[in-house]
């Protein structure tokens, strides 16, 4: 699977959480609405964690590649 493009990553990162329900009012028409809101919030939180994990992995990969290049003499210090 090819790496996600930076443009697509920026689009996903810029997304805002919304369900169309007014959770701040504390009122849901049904228990199903409340359950859907909770599930959507859990998915949103998981997506944010994955974005942070991806950013950390990309940085770690770049740092490791630079360190390896230094060790092998491919990169002058």
PyMOL Python script that loads the backbone (N, CA, C, O; Angstrom):
from pymol import cmd

cmd.read_pdbstr("""\
ATOM      1  N   UNK A   1       0.846  -1.172   0.000  1.00  0.00           N
ATOM      2  CA  UNK A   1       0.000   0.000   0.000  1.00  0.00           C
ATOM      3  C   UNK A   1       0.896   1.242   0.000  1.00  0.00           C
ATOM      4  O   UNK A   1       1.786   1.358   0.843  1.00  0.00           O
ATOM      5  N   UNK A   2       0.675   2.155  -0.922  1.00  0.00           N
ATOM      6  CA  UNK A   2       1.517   3.348  -0.989  1.00  0.00           C
ATOM      7  C   UNK A   2       1.265   4.260   0.216  1.00  0.00           C
ATOM      8  O   UNK A   2       0.197   4.245   0.826  1.00  0.00           O
ATOM      9  N   UNK A   3       2.287   5.048   0.528  1.00  0.00           N
ATOM     10  CA  UNK A   3       2.167   5.992   1.635  1.00  0.00           C
ATOM     11  C   UNK A   3       1.132   7.055   1.297  1.00  0.00           C
ATOM     12  O   UNK A   3       0.980   7.452   0.142  1.00  0.00           O
ATOM     13  N   UNK A   4       0.430   7.502   2.319  1.00  0.00           N
ATOM     14  CA  UNK A   4      -0.577   8.542   2.142  1.00  0.00           C
ATOM     15  C   UNK A   4       0.109   9.842   1.717  1.00  0.00           C
ATOM     16  O   UNK A   4       1.155  10.204   2.255  1.00  0.00           O
ATOM     17  N   UNK A   5      -0.479  10.526   0.767  1.00  0.00           N
ATOM     18  CA  UNK A   5       0.105  11.784   0.315  1.00  0.00           C
ATOM     19  C   UNK A   5      -0.012  12.831   1.426  1.00  0.00           C
ATOM     20  O   UNK A   5      -0.900  12.764   2.276  1.00  0.00           O
ATOM     21  N   UNK A   6       0.898  13.790   1.395  1.00  0.00           N
ATOM     22  CA  UNK A   6       0.871  14.858   2.402  1.00  0.00           C
ATOM     23  C   UNK A   6      -0.419  15.671   2.297  1.00  0.00           C
ATOM     24  O   UNK A   6      -0.938  16.146   3.306  1.00  0.00           O
ATOM     25  N   UNK A   7      -0.936  15.831   1.076  1.00  0.00           N
ATOM     26  CA  UNK A   7      -2.179  16.578   0.882  1.00  0.00           C
ATOM     27  C   UNK A   7      -3.339  15.865   1.563  1.00  0.00           C
ATOM     28  O   UNK A   7      -4.137  16.486   2.266  1.00  0.00           O
ATOM     29  N   UNK A   8      -3.426  14.551   1.346  1.00  0.00           N
ATOM     30  CA  UNK A   8      -4.513  13.777   1.961  1.00  0.00           C
ATOM     31  C   UNK A   8      -4.378  13.773   3.479  1.00  0.00           C
ATOM     32  O   UNK A   8      -5.373  13.883   4.196  1.00  0.00           O
ATOM     33  N   UNK A   9      -3.143  13.645   3.969  1.00  0.00           N
ATOM     34  CA  UNK A   9      -2.907  13.652   5.402  1.00  0.00           C
ATOM     35  C   UNK A   9      -3.352  14.988   6.001  1.00  0.00           C
ATOM     36  O   UNK A   9      -3.976  15.014   7.062  1.00  0.00           O
ATOM     37  N   UNK A  10      -3.038  16.082   5.333  1.00  0.00           N
ATOM     38  CA  UNK A  10      -3.439  17.412   5.813  1.00  0.00           C
ATOM     39  C   UNK A  10      -4.967  17.550   5.832  1.00  0.00           C
ATOM     40  O   UNK A  10      -5.528  18.155   6.746  1.00  0.00           O
ATOM     41  N   UNK A  11      -5.633  16.987   4.825  1.00  0.00           N
ATOM     42  CA  UNK A  11      -7.104  17.027   4.786  1.00  0.00           C
ATOM     43  C   UNK A  11      -7.694  16.288   5.983  1.00  0.00           C
ATOM     44  O   UNK A  11      -8.612  16.784   6.636  1.00  0.00           O
ATOM     45  N   UNK A  12      -7.166  15.111   6.263  1.00  0.00           N
ATOM     46  CA  UNK A  12      -7.672  14.312   7.379  1.00  0.00           C
ATOM     47  C   UNK A  12      -7.388  15.010   8.701  1.00  0.00           C
ATOM     48  O   UNK A  12      -8.248  15.058   9.581  1.00  0.00           O
ATOM     49  N   UNK A  13      -6.182  15.549   8.840  1.00  0.00           N
ATOM     50  CA  UNK A  13      -5.800  16.213  10.075  1.00  0.00           C
ATOM     51  C   UNK A  13      -6.648  17.460  10.341  1.00  0.00           C
ATOM     52  O   UNK A  13      -6.875  17.823  11.495  1.00  0.00           O
ATOM     53  N   UNK A  14      -7.110  18.108   9.284  1.00  0.00           N
ATOM     54  CA  UNK A  14      -7.899  19.333   9.422  1.00  0.00           C
ATOM     55  C   UNK A  14      -9.377  19.064   9.729  1.00  0.00           C
ATOM     56  O   UNK A  14     -10.125  19.999  10.017  1.00  0.00           O
ATOM     57  N   UNK A  15      -9.796  17.817   9.670  1.00  0.00           N
ATOM     58  CA  UNK A  15     -11.196  17.490   9.927  1.00  0.00           C
ATOM     59  C   UNK A  15     -11.590  17.877  11.343  1.00  0.00           C
ATOM     60  O   UNK A  15     -10.774  17.834  12.264  1.00  0.00           O
ATOM     61  N   UNK A  16     -12.834  18.250  11.499  1.00  0.00           N
ATOM     62  CA  UNK A  16     -13.382  18.603  12.809  1.00  0.00           C
ATOM     63  C   UNK A  16     -14.415  17.562  13.213  1.00  0.00           C
ATOM     64  O   UNK A  16     -15.122  17.008  12.371  1.00  0.00           O
ATOM     65  N   UNK A  17     -14.492  17.305  14.507  1.00  0.00           N
ATOM     66  CA  UNK A  17     -15.470  16.334  15.014  1.00  0.00           C
ATOM     67  C   UNK A  17     -16.853  16.951  15.006  1.00  0.00           C
ATOM     68  O   UNK A  17     -17.062  18.023  15.575  1.00  0.00           O
ATOM     69  N   UNK A  18     -17.793  16.286  14.368  1.00  0.00           N
ATOM     70  CA  UNK A  18     -19.180  16.737  14.376  1.00  0.00           C
ATOM     71  C   UNK A  18     -20.088  15.544  14.083  1.00  0.00           C
ATOM     72  O   UNK A  18     -19.756  14.663  13.290  1.00  0.00           O
ATOM     73  N   UNK A  19     -21.229  15.544  14.739  1.00  0.00           N
ATOM     74  CA  UNK A  19     -22.215  14.496  14.484  1.00  0.00           C
ATOM     75  C   UNK A  19     -23.554  15.084  14.080  1.00  0.00           C
ATOM     76  O   UNK A  19     -24.472  14.358  13.701  1.00  0.00           O
ATOM     77  N   UNK A  20     -23.662  16.414  14.163  1.00  0.00           N
ATOM     78  CA  UNK A  20     -24.950  17.044  13.892  1.00  0.00           C
ATOM     79  C   UNK A  20     -25.852  17.059  15.114  1.00  0.00           C
ATOM     80  O   UNK A  20     -26.958  17.598  15.071  1.00  0.00           O
ATOM     81  N   UNK A  21     -25.369  16.456  16.223  1.00  0.00           N
ATOM     82  CA  UNK A  21     -26.145  16.442  17.462  1.00  0.00           C
ATOM     83  C   UNK A  21     -25.566  17.479  18.413  1.00  0.00           C
ATOM     84  O   UNK A  21     -24.363  17.739  18.407  1.00  0.00           O
ATOM     85  N   UNK A  22     -26.415  18.057  19.215  1.00  0.00           N
ATOM     86  CA  UNK A  22     -25.956  19.065  20.161  1.00  0.00           C
ATOM     87  C   UNK A  22     -25.673  18.404  21.508  1.00  0.00           C
ATOM     88  O   UNK A  22     -26.516  18.410  22.405  1.00  0.00           O
ATOM     89  N   UNK A  23     -24.489  17.841  21.635  1.00  0.00           N
ATOM     90  CA  UNK A  23     -24.122  17.150  22.864  1.00  0.00           C
ATOM     91  C   UNK A  23     -23.948  18.121  24.022  1.00  0.00           C
ATOM     92  O   UNK A  23     -24.149  17.749  25.178  1.00  0.00           O
ATOM     93  N   UNK A  24     -23.575  19.370  23.720  1.00  0.00           N
ATOM     94  CA  UNK A  24     -23.354  20.346  24.778  1.00  0.00           C
ATOM     95  C   UNK A  24     -24.661  20.680  25.495  1.00  0.00           C
ATOM     96  O   UNK A  24     -24.652  21.082  26.659  1.00  0.00           O
ATOM     97  N   UNK A  25     -25.767  20.515  24.805  1.00  0.00           N
ATOM     98  CA  UNK A  25     -27.060  20.755  25.444  1.00  0.00           C
ATOM     99  C   UNK A  25     -27.412  19.597  26.370  1.00  0.00           C
ATOM    100  O   UNK A  25     -28.314  19.708  27.201  1.00  0.00           O
ATOM    101  N   UNK A  26     -26.696  18.488  26.223  1.00  0.00           N
ATOM    102  CA  UNK A  26     -26.950  17.330  27.073  1.00  0.00           C
ATOM    103  C   UNK A  26     -28.256  16.635  26.761  1.00  0.00           C
ATOM    104  O   UNK A  26     -28.788  15.890  27.584  1.00  0.00           O
ATOM    105  N   UNK A  27     -28.769  16.878  25.577  1.00  0.00           N
ATOM    106  CA  UNK A  27     -30.062  16.297  25.216  1.00  0.00           C
ATOM    107  C   UNK A  27     -29.929  15.462  23.948  1.00  0.00           C
ATOM    108  O   UNK A  27     -29.480  15.945  22.909  1.00  0.00           O
ATOM    109  N   UNK A  28     -30.323  14.224  24.055  1.00  0.00           N
ATOM    110  CA  UNK A  28     -30.388  13.339  22.896  1.00  0.00           C
ATOM    111  C   UNK A  28     -31.826  12.839  22.803  1.00  0.00           C
ATOM    112  O   UNK A  28     -32.452  12.540  23.819  1.00  0.00           O
ATOM    113  N   UNK A  29     -32.331  12.753  21.610  1.00  0.00           N
ATOM    114  CA  UNK A  29     -33.714  12.310  21.416  1.00  0.00           C
ATOM    115  C   UNK A  29     -33.914  10.870  21.874  1.00  0.00           C
ATOM    116  O   UNK A  29     -34.955  10.527  22.435  1.00  0.00           O
ATOM    117  N   UNK A  30     -32.923  10.042  21.632  1.00  0.00           N
ATOM    118  CA  UNK A  30     -33.042   8.619  21.980  1.00  0.00           C
ATOM    119  C   UNK A  30     -31.724   8.116  22.547  1.00  0.00           C
ATOM    120  O   UNK A  30     -30.688   8.770  22.422  1.00  0.00           O
ATOM    121  N   UNK A  31     -31.777   6.961  23.164  1.00  0.00           N
ATOM    122  CA  UNK A  31     -30.555   6.319  23.646  1.00  0.00           C
ATOM    123  C   UNK A  31     -29.647   5.955  22.479  1.00  0.00           C
ATOM    124  O   UNK A  31     -28.423   5.967  22.608  1.00  0.00           O
ATOM    125  N   UNK A  32     -30.252   5.632  21.341  1.00  0.00           N
ATOM    126  CA  UNK A  32     -29.463   5.287  20.157  1.00  0.00           C
ATOM    127  C   UNK A  32     -28.652   6.493  19.707  1.00  0.00           C
ATOM    128  O   UNK A  32     -27.487   6.352  19.336  1.00  0.00           O
ATOM    129  N   UNK A  33     -29.261   7.688  19.734  1.00  0.00           N
ATOM    130  CA  UNK A  33     -28.519   8.907  19.396  1.00  0.00           C
ATOM    131  C   UNK A  33     -27.330   9.085  20.320  1.00  0.00           C
ATOM    132  O   UNK A  33     -26.234   9.412  19.865  1.00  0.00           O
ATOM    133  N   UNK A  34     -27.534   8.873  21.611  1.00  0.00           N
ATOM    134  CA  UNK A  34     -26.452   9.009  22.587  1.00  0.00           C
ATOM    135  C   UNK A  34     -25.352   7.978  22.300  1.00  0.00           C
ATOM    136  O   UNK A  34     -24.168   8.314  22.317  1.00  0.00           O
ATOM    137  N   UNK A  35     -25.737   6.745  22.040  1.00  0.00           N
ATOM    138  CA  UNK A  35     -24.769   5.687  21.747  1.00  0.00           C
ATOM    139  C   UNK A  35     -23.978   5.999  20.474  1.00  0.00           C
ATOM    140  O   UNK A  35     -22.771   5.768  20.414  1.00  0.00           O
ATOM    141  N   UNK A  36     -24.662   6.521  19.466  1.00  0.00           N
ATOM    142  CA  UNK A  36     -23.974   6.881  18.223  1.00  0.00           C
ATOM    143  C   UNK A  36     -22.985   8.017  18.458  1.00  0.00           C
ATOM    144  O   UNK A  36     -21.885   8.025  17.907  1.00  0.00           O
ATOM    145  N   UNK A  37     -23.395   8.975  19.286  1.00  0.00           N
ATOM    146  CA  UNK A  37     -22.495  10.087  19.602  1.00  0.00           C
ATOM    147  C   UNK A  37     -21.248   9.574  20.320  1.00  0.00           C
ATOM    148  O   UNK A  37     -20.130   9.969  19.988  1.00  0.00           O
ATOM    149  N   UNK A  38     -21.436   8.706  21.290  1.00  0.00           N
ATOM    150  CA  UNK A  38     -20.303   8.141  22.040  1.00  0.00           C
ATOM    151  C   UNK A  38     -19.397   7.357  21.106  1.00  0.00           C
ATOM    152  O   UNK A  38     -18.175   7.484  21.183  1.00  0.00           O
ATOM    153  N   UNK A  39     -19.968   6.556  20.233  1.00  0.00           N
ATOM    154  CA  UNK A  39     -19.174   5.776  19.281  1.00  0.00           C
ATOM    155  C   UNK A  39     -18.403   6.695  18.336  1.00  0.00           C
ATOM    156  O   UNK A  39     -17.224   6.465  18.069  1.00  0.00           O
ATOM    157  N   UNK A  40     -19.064   7.731  17.833  1.00  0.00           N
ATOM    158  CA  UNK A  40     -18.385   8.678  16.939  1.00  0.00           C
ATOM    159  C   UNK A  40     -17.237   9.369  17.671  1.00  0.00           C
ATOM    160  O   UNK A  40     -16.168   9.571  17.095  1.00  0.00           O
ATOM    161  N   UNK A  41     -17.448   9.727  18.925  1.00  0.00           N
ATOM    162  CA  UNK A  41     -16.392  10.373  19.707  1.00  0.00           C
ATOM    163  C   UNK A  41     -15.222   9.418  19.928  1.00  0.00           C
ATOM    164  O   UNK A  41     -14.066   9.835  19.861  1.00  0.00           O
ATOM    165  N   UNK A  42     -15.504   8.163  20.187  1.00  0.00           N
ATOM    166  CA  UNK A  42     -14.439   7.177  20.364  1.00  0.00           C
ATOM    167  C   UNK A  42     -13.642   6.996  19.074  1.00  0.00           C
ATOM    168  O   UNK A  42     -12.416   6.887  19.109  1.00  0.00           O
ATOM    169  N   UNK A  43     -14.333   6.963  17.944  1.00  0.00           N
ATOM    170  CA  UNK A  43     -13.656   6.851  16.645  1.00  0.00           C
ATOM    171  C   UNK A  43     -12.791   8.080  16.391  1.00  0.00           C
ATOM    172  O   UNK A  43     -11.664   7.959  15.911  1.00  0.00           O
ATOM    173  N   UNK A  44     -13.310   9.254  16.711  1.00  0.00           N
ATOM    174  CA  UNK A  44     -12.565  10.503  16.532  1.00  0.00           C
ATOM    175  C   UNK A  44     -11.292  10.482  17.371  1.00  0.00           C
ATOM    176  O   UNK A  44     -10.213  10.821  16.884  1.00  0.00           O
ATOM    177  N   UNK A  45     -11.425  10.085  18.622  1.00  0.00           N
ATOM    178  CA  UNK A  45     -10.259  10.028  19.501  1.00  0.00           C
ATOM    179  C   UNK A  45      -9.228   9.031  18.990  1.00  0.00           C
ATOM    180  O   UNK A  45      -8.027   9.297  19.046  1.00  0.00           O
ATOM    181  N   UNK A  46      -9.683   7.892  18.496  1.00  0.00           N
ATOM    182  CA  UNK A  46      -8.769   6.888  17.952  1.00  0.00           C
ATOM    183  C   UNK A  46      -8.045   7.437  16.724  1.00  0.00           C
ATOM    184  O   UNK A  46      -6.851   7.198  16.546  1.00  0.00           O
ATOM    185  N   UNK A  47      -8.767   8.169  15.882  1.00  0.00           N
ATOM    186  CA  UNK A  47      -8.141   8.749  14.694  1.00  0.00           C
ATOM    187  C   UNK A  47      -7.071   9.765  15.089  1.00  0.00           C
ATOM    188  O   UNK A  47      -6.004   9.816  14.477  1.00  0.00           O
ATOM    189  N   UNK A  48      -7.353  10.566  16.103  1.00  0.00           N
ATOM    190  CA  UNK A  48      -6.364  11.543  16.566  1.00  0.00           C
ATOM    191  C   UNK A  48      -5.118  10.846  17.109  1.00  0.00           C
ATOM    192  O   UNK A  48      -4.001  11.313  16.886  1.00  0.00           O
ATOM    193  N   UNK A  49      -5.302   9.735  17.819  1.00  0.00           N
ATOM    194  CA  UNK A  49      -4.168   8.971  18.328  1.00  0.00           C
ATOM    195  C   UNK A  49      -3.343   8.393  17.174  1.00  0.00           C
ATOM    196  O   UNK A  49      -2.112   8.407  17.216  1.00  0.00           O
ATOM    197  N   UNK A  50      -4.023   7.889  16.152  1.00  0.00           N
ATOM    198  CA  UNK A  50      -3.313   7.339  14.994  1.00  0.00           C
ATOM    199  C   UNK A  50      -2.522   8.422  14.264  1.00  0.00           C
ATOM    200  O   UNK A  50      -1.413   8.167  13.795  1.00  0.00           O
ATOM    201  N   UNK A  51      -3.076   9.613  14.167  1.00  0.00           N
ATOM    202  CA  UNK A  51      -2.367  10.726  13.529  1.00  0.00           C
ATOM    203  C   UNK A  51      -1.103  11.051  14.318  1.00  0.00           C
ATOM    204  O   UNK A  51      -0.031  11.219  13.736  1.00  0.00           O
ATOM    205  N   UNK A  52      -1.227  11.141  15.651  1.00  0.00           N
ATOM    206  CA  UNK A  52      -0.041  11.415  16.480  1.00  0.00           C
ATOM    207  C   UNK A  52       0.994  10.298  16.339  1.00  0.00           C
ATOM    208  O   UNK A  52       2.189  10.568  16.222  1.00  0.00           O
ATOM    209  N   UNK A  53       0.533   9.041  16.350  1.00  0.00           N
ATOM    210  CA  UNK A  53       1.447   7.908  16.192  1.00  0.00           C
ATOM    211  C   UNK A  53       2.170   7.974  14.851  1.00  0.00           C
ATOM    212  O   UNK A  53       3.375   7.733  14.784  1.00  0.00           O
ATOM    213  N   UNK A  54       1.441   8.300  13.783  1.00  0.00           N
ATOM    214  CA  UNK A  54       2.048   8.395  12.452  1.00  0.00           C
ATOM    215  C   UNK A  54       3.123   9.471  12.431  1.00  0.00           C
ATOM    216  O   UNK A  54       4.215   9.260  11.904  1.00  0.00           O
ATOM    217  N   UNK A  55       2.804  10.633  13.013  1.00  0.00           N
ATOM    218  CA  UNK A  55       3.781  11.719  13.030  1.00  0.00           C
ATOM    219  C   UNK A  55       5.045  11.317  13.780  1.00  0.00           C
ATOM    220  O   UNK A  55       6.151  11.644  13.350  1.00  0.00           O
ATOM    221  N   UNK A  56       4.891  10.618  14.886  1.00  0.00           N
ATOM    222  CA  UNK A  56       6.051  10.164  15.655  1.00  0.00           C
ATOM    223  C   UNK A  56       6.859   9.125  14.881  1.00  0.00           C
ATOM    224  O   UNK A  56       8.089   9.144  14.910  1.00  0.00           O
ATOM    225  N   UNK A  57       6.170   8.223  14.193  1.00  0.00           N
ATOM    226  CA  UNK A  57       6.869   7.200  13.403  1.00  0.00           C
ATOM    227  C   UNK A  57       7.621   7.809  12.222  1.00  0.00           C
ATOM    228  O   UNK A  57       8.738   7.390  11.922  1.00  0.00           O
ATOM    229  N   UNK A  58       7.030   8.779  11.557  1.00  0.00           N
ATOM    230  CA  UNK A  58       7.702   9.442  10.434  1.00  0.00           C
ATOM    231  C   UNK A  58       8.960  10.140  10.922  1.00  0.00           C
ATOM    232  O   UNK A  58      10.002  10.068  10.272  1.00  0.00           O
ATOM    233  N   UNK A  59       8.871  10.816  12.062  1.00  0.00           N
ATOM    234  CA  UNK A  59      10.048  11.490  12.623  1.00  0.00           C
ATOM    235  C   UNK A  59      11.111  10.473  13.033  1.00  0.00           C
ATOM    236  O   UNK A  59      12.295  10.666  12.760  1.00  0.00           O
ATOM    237  N   UNK A  60      10.689   9.392  13.686  1.00  0.00           N
ATOM    238  CA  UNK A  60      11.643   8.363  14.116  1.00  0.00           C
ATOM    239  C   UNK A  60      12.334   7.732  12.912  1.00  0.00           C
ATOM    240  O   UNK A  60      13.531   7.452  12.968  1.00  0.00           O
ATOM    241  N   UNK A  61      11.605   7.507  11.835  1.00  0.00           N
ATOM    242  CA  UNK A  61      12.191   6.934  10.629  1.00  0.00           C
ATOM    243  C   UNK A  61      13.235   7.886  10.046  1.00  0.00           C
ATOM    244  O   UNK A  61      14.319   7.454   9.654  1.00  0.00           O
ATOM    245  N   UNK A  62      12.917   9.161   9.988  1.00  0.00           N
ATOM    246  CA  UNK A  62      13.861  10.142   9.444  1.00  0.00           C
ATOM    247  C   UNK A  62      15.108  10.223  10.318  1.00  0.00           C
ATOM    248  O   UNK A  62      16.224  10.280   9.803  1.00  0.00           O
ATOM    249  N   UNK A  63      14.925  10.227  11.638  1.00  0.00           N
ATOM    250  CA  UNK A  63      16.068  10.268  12.552  1.00  0.00           C
ATOM    251  C   UNK A  63      16.942   9.033  12.398  1.00  0.00           C
ATOM    252  O   UNK A  63      18.169   9.131  12.386  1.00  0.00           O
ATOM    253  N   UNK A  64      16.317   7.883  12.281  1.00  0.00           N
ATOM    254  CA  UNK A  64      17.060   6.630  12.131  1.00  0.00           C
ATOM    255  C   UNK A  64      17.810   6.596  10.805  1.00  0.00           C
ATOM    256  O   UNK A  64      18.959   6.157  10.753  1.00  0.00           O
ATOM    257  N   UNK A  65      17.175   7.051   9.746  1.00  0.00           N
ATOM    258  CA  UNK A  65      17.835   7.074   8.435  1.00  0.00           C
ATOM    259  C   UNK A  65      19.043   7.996   8.467  1.00  0.00           C
ATOM    260  O   UNK A  65      20.084   7.679   7.892  1.00  0.00           O
ATOM    261  N   UNK A  66      18.910   9.130   9.134  1.00  0.00           N
ATOM    262  CA  UNK A  66      20.032  10.063   9.234  1.00  0.00           C
ATOM    263  C   UNK A  66      21.163   9.448  10.059  1.00  0.00           C
ATOM    264  O   UNK A  66      22.332   9.560   9.689  1.00  0.00           O
ATOM    265  N   UNK A  67      20.825   8.807  11.157  1.00  0.00           N
ATOM    266  CA  UNK A  67      21.844   8.170  11.996  1.00  0.00           C
ATOM    267  C   UNK A  67      22.557   7.052  11.238  1.00  0.00           C
ATOM    268  O   UNK A  67      23.779   6.927  11.324  1.00  0.00           O
ATOM    269  N   UNK A  68      21.817   6.252  10.510  1.00  0.00           N
ATOM    270  CA  UNK A  68      22.416   5.170   9.712  1.00  0.00           C
ATOM    271  C   UNK A  68      23.345   5.735   8.644  1.00  0.00           C
ATOM    272  O   UNK A  68      24.431   5.204   8.409  1.00  0.00           O
ATOM    273  N   UNK A  69      22.910   6.811   8.003  1.00  0.00           N
ATOM    274  CA  UNK A  69      23.746   7.438   6.969  1.00  0.00           C
ATOM    275  C   UNK A  69      25.033   7.966   7.580  1.00  0.00           C
ATOM    276  O   UNK A  69      26.089   7.900   6.951  1.00  0.00           O
ATOM    277  N   UNK A  70      24.960   8.483   8.783  1.00  0.00           N
ATOM    278  CA  UNK A  70      26.165   8.974   9.466  1.00  0.00           C
ATOM    279  C   UNK A  70      27.107   7.809   9.773  1.00  0.00           C
ATOM    280  O   UNK A  70      28.317   7.917   9.572  1.00  0.00           O
ATOM    281  N   UNK A  71      26.561   6.713  10.252  1.00  0.00           N
ATOM    282  CA  UNK A  71      27.366   5.538  10.589  1.00  0.00           C
ATOM    283  C   UNK A  71      28.055   4.957   9.369  1.00  0.00           C
ATOM    284  O   UNK A  71      29.208   4.531   9.441  1.00  0.00           O
ATOM    285  N   UNK A  72      27.351   4.943   8.254  1.00  0.00           N
ATOM    286  CA  UNK A  72      27.905   4.320   7.049  1.00  0.00           C
ATOM    287  C   UNK A  72      28.768   5.281   6.246  1.00  0.00           C
ATOM    288  O   UNK A  72      29.371   4.897   5.244  1.00  0.00           O
ATOM    289  N   UNK A  73      28.823   6.534   6.691  1.00  0.00           N
ATOM    290  CA  UNK A  73      29.635   7.522   5.994  1.00  0.00           C
ATOM    291  C   UNK A  73      28.941   8.147   4.807  1.00  0.00           C
ATOM    292  O   UNK A  73      29.566   8.880   4.042  1.00  0.00           O
ATOM    293  N   UNK A  74      27.654   7.871   4.637  1.00  0.00           N
ATOM    294  CA  UNK A  74      26.904   8.453   3.538  1.00  0.00           C
ATOM    295  C   UNK A  74      26.565   9.912   3.775  1.00  0.00           C
ATOM    296  O   UNK A  74      26.255  10.655   2.844  1.00  0.00           O
ATOM    297  N   UNK A  75      26.631  10.311   5.049  1.00  0.00           N
ATOM    298  CA  UNK A  75      26.283  11.677   5.397  1.00  0.00           C
ATOM    299  C   UNK A  75      27.436  12.276   6.188  1.00  0.00           C
ATOM    300  O   UNK A  75      27.817  11.754   7.236  1.00  0.00           O
ATOM    301  N   UNK A  76      27.973  13.345   5.697  1.00  0.00           N
ATOM    302  CA  UNK A  76      29.091  14.005   6.369  1.00  0.00           C
ATOM    303  C   UNK A  76      28.563  14.751   7.581  1.00  0.00           C
ATOM    304  O   UNK A  76      27.511  15.387   7.507  1.00  0.00           O
ATOM    305  N   UNK A  77      29.278  14.680   8.694  1.00  0.00           N
ATOM    306  CA  UNK A  77      28.839  15.378   9.904  1.00  0.00           C
ATOM    307  C   UNK A  77      29.567  16.676  10.088  1.00  0.00           C
ATOM    308  O   UNK A  77      29.318  17.391  11.059  1.00  0.00           O
TER     309      UNK A  77
END
""", "prot")
cmd.dss("prot")
cmd.show_as("cartoon", "prot")
cmd.util.cbc("prot")
cmd.orient("prot")
